[in-house]
């Protein structure tokens, strides 16, 4: 297959055993907009990856972003003089920047470390470590890491290579369950985290998965290696956040950074409406400017190639480890950043060619998380930022696991084993232009959020008024839709690990999230918290359970966007939409259960 323009692929393989002769390369390619999706060669034969070959049969691939801006230009364009100068002396620039950074961090640590531990020192060290690795691999091949890794994997795999694929899958699933059970119940008890409560949350996770499997469209086609791998990744991430000081500090710093950065939007709002009005904390005044600011930031990052770099480095890991298609990986990784409507734009050329399972996964990823554009709204309400951000990241593997149980792949995706990032169709002439385009997109998002809130809250209160009127005839006071469905969802509240005294309240909050949206649910939750109506444990698991766009209004948004981009898929989109929304909700429940196990 001819490599599209703008693609730089480096792969390495150290396989010596015949078992590793059949390879599925996890490549990252930058899709040039001048090439149609029809040029994609379907060269991926049907194959089955077990738990170990999912790790061993995918080569490590590098996407060269250093010359991206020059390579992706149209034929009529020419790289700038600075770009040509940088390319010529790139190694000198890299070494110089590393030396400057090394001197800076040495001086900073000499001054700050004697003062004691701080999150800032941790983050600075992580940034320096990443920068050092980046510079190192600009001069050294990735085989210095991949060859020892592949040798270790083959050594571990050799004793079980003689077993059947089914036996290896059972062994893998048993290993995942054993890791979760041993870790959860080995942790010491606290007042807010008894082992009985952890057991309930563990049973809840199993039951959510069992319910999804019972409703699967094809029980025999479920790839349990993908499911087990995704759940293991999710659990390890949650363990890192909940039970390690470094993980907690890292996500806490990210939360504080996001809160502070998005909070700068208030300065722009104050210029327009005045400090006094901004200080009043009205929802529209505090949230909408942050949404516009975030949209502008994302567009700038896309223009600079930073967003593509993040996706290009992250998505292939999920392709290799979980045996999913490139389109599924890109959307899953992008969803916490872009949200349920914008994420699909990254795979626009491939939307008409998605299989039904891919379409279901793409929609589930959008329903299973919130986007960065609305984070500040929850911060302003007082919702725990660490829980929100960790939930967004945990949703990436969890949405894959749940969707692949409910709607397993039975076809051959055209992006199987590859990650393709389409070139933006909009021509931008600089950072300022990119910021303006992003701000315009933010205005559209703001109007959509405002319109949905007005319409849905009005409908909800209208329905509640009717139910209350009916309830008065049979002496049931304040009968509402949230009250009725809240009692129905009490088992869900119990299974995610909420305290017994809070089950009805948590059930009603989940119902509010489904019927209205997560904005309203979080607002109600924080009002209850201020009155002391929820325990710390219930607050934690509820925060995870509400952290997603899985509500009725989001179905309309996703269906509308996808139908507009792929009109020939309109019927299939409408068919899988409700299923994807339910899977998105289940994904948040699984995340909440894991939070309940590790709280």
ABEGO torsion letter per residue (X at the ends): XBBBBGBBBBBBBABABAAAABBBBBBBBBBBAABBAAABBBABBBBBBBAAAAAAABBBBBBBAAAAAAAABBAABBBBAAAAAAAAAAAAAAAAAAAAAAAAAAAAAAAAAAAEBBAAAAAAAAAAAAAAAAAAAAABBAAAAAAAAAAAAAAAAAAAAABBAAAAAAAAAAAAAAAAAAAAAABBBBAABBAAAAAAAAAAAAAAAAAAAAABABAAABBAAAAAAAAAAAAAAAAAAAABAAAAAAAAAAAAAAAAAAAAAAAAAAAAAEAAAAAAGBAAAAAAAAAAAAAAAAAAAAAAGAAAAAAAAAAAAAAAAAGBBAAAAAAAAAAAAAEAAAAAAAAAAAAAABBAAAAAAAAAAAAABBBAAAAAAAAAAGBBAAAAAAAAAAAAAAAAAAAAAABBBABBBAABGBBBBBBBABBBAEAAAAAAAAAAAAAAAAAAAAAAAAAAAAAAAAAAAAAAAAAAAAGBBGBBAAAAAAAAAAAAAAAAGBBAAAAAAAAAAAAAAAABBAAAAAAAAAAAAAAGABBAAAAAAAAAAABBABBAAAAAAAAAAAAAABAAAAAAAAAAAAAAAAAAAAAAAAAAAAAAAAX
